[in-house]
Amino acid sequence: MAHLIGGMASSHAFALRDPADWDEGRTANRKGYERRYGALPPEHPKTAQETDDDVSIRFAEVSGALDQIRDEFEANTPDVIILVGDDQQELFRDQSPQLAVYKGGPFIVPPAEQVAGEIRYQTHPALAEAILNEALESEIDLAFVNSFPRDLLVSHAFGPLLKRIDPSGKIPVIPVFVNAVNHPGPSPSRCYKLGQAIRRAIEGYEGSERVAICGSGGLSHFTAGYPYVAGDFQYNDIHVDFDINNVEQMRAGRGEELAKLSTRELLDNGNIEFRSWLVALGALGAVEPDFIVYQPFHRGLMGMGVGLWRQVEERVPARA
């Protein structure tokens, strides 16, 4: 029987870039906002308060956590990674599935700003098919993707993080897509239940695969691509208190409490990509992580979080 050996979650985008490049990246993001809304947003007043030394010291905690996860995957290599992230009109341009699993063949992660070079990753179509079937039996309408154009996975929630935690491309990957930026999106409860269904699919699979689940995205940020549909916020706000509450709940192993959040709470507090973390939490269950680090950076446009779980809950809820 296959089994889940643990998991991780991480911010992406600026969390995977050298802070020396943040100012240039933030300028590009502000221009993206201007193209979308017709006005260049002002720099957030807290941006200037973050000195080079301050950023260097605090970002070392984020980068060091990612290094530790990379080393963990090197030393205790899983047979499969299930990587959960969103797509921002990069792959799905004319349609946006709320939830989808890739069950096709090998794909290529192209060069990106964060990481040079392309890497070819193998997949696990049979386990992806099992995830699809279990989700549908659990009354979760999971779509499926059989191929990417030119075999390229261009969604930035996936490639740069994969290159960070598995730079050699030796671990097969099953991408799972969770809509974040196209409002409305799936509820936190639905995302958590998808994670539980993924866990049941793993444990019902007739193989010996050791599987890790990873959530990619967040934490709090209001950037050019954010769905500004309501709420009392501005460009480059970071809702630190909301982030810290979520981090403390996760540190206590209370992921199920976070599944009670509403879609409106995610939207109003800059946490639409927290859906990916909720899928991972649903699979991992009520266990405390080995660590979660959190640092907010206005120069980096987000509250950055990285977490590692080496243990999983012994029991997963049966299908309702």
Secondary structure as GFF3:
##gff-version 3
##sequence-region A 1 320
A	DSSP	beta_strand	3	10	.	.	.	ID=ss1
A	DSSP	three_ten_helix	13	16	.	.	.	ID=ss2
A	DSSP	three_ten_helix	19	21	.	.	.	ID=ss3
A	DSSP	alpha_helix	22	37	.	.	.	ID=ss4
A	DSSP	three_ten_helix	47	49	.	.	.	ID=ss5
A	DSSP	alpha_helix	52	75	.	.	.	ID=ss6
A	DSSP	beta_strand	80	85	.	.	.	ID=ss7
A	DSSP	beta_strand	99	102	.	.	.	ID=ss8
A	DSSP	beta_strand	107	109	.	.	.	ID=ss9
A	DSSP	beta_strand	119	121	.	.	.	ID=ss10
A	DSSP	alpha_helix	125	137	.	.	.	ID=ss11
A	DSSP	beta_strand	143	145	.	.	.	ID=ss12
A	DSSP	three_ten_helix	149	151	.	.	.	ID=ss13
A	DSSP	alpha_helix	159	165	.	.	.	ID=ss14
A	DSSP	beta_strand	173	178	.	.	.	ID=ss15
A	DSSP	alpha_helix	188	204	.	.	.	ID=ss16
A	DSSP	beta_strand	210	216	.	.	.	ID=ss17
A	DSSP	alpha_helix	240	251	.	.	.	ID=ss18
A	DSSP	alpha_helix	255	258	.	.	.	ID=ss19
A	DSSP	alpha_helix	263	268	.	.	.	ID=ss20
A	DSSP	alpha_helix	274	284	.	.	.	ID=ss21
A	DSSP	beta_strand	291	297	.	.	.	ID=ss22
A	DSSP	beta_strand	302	309	.	.	.	ID=ss23
###
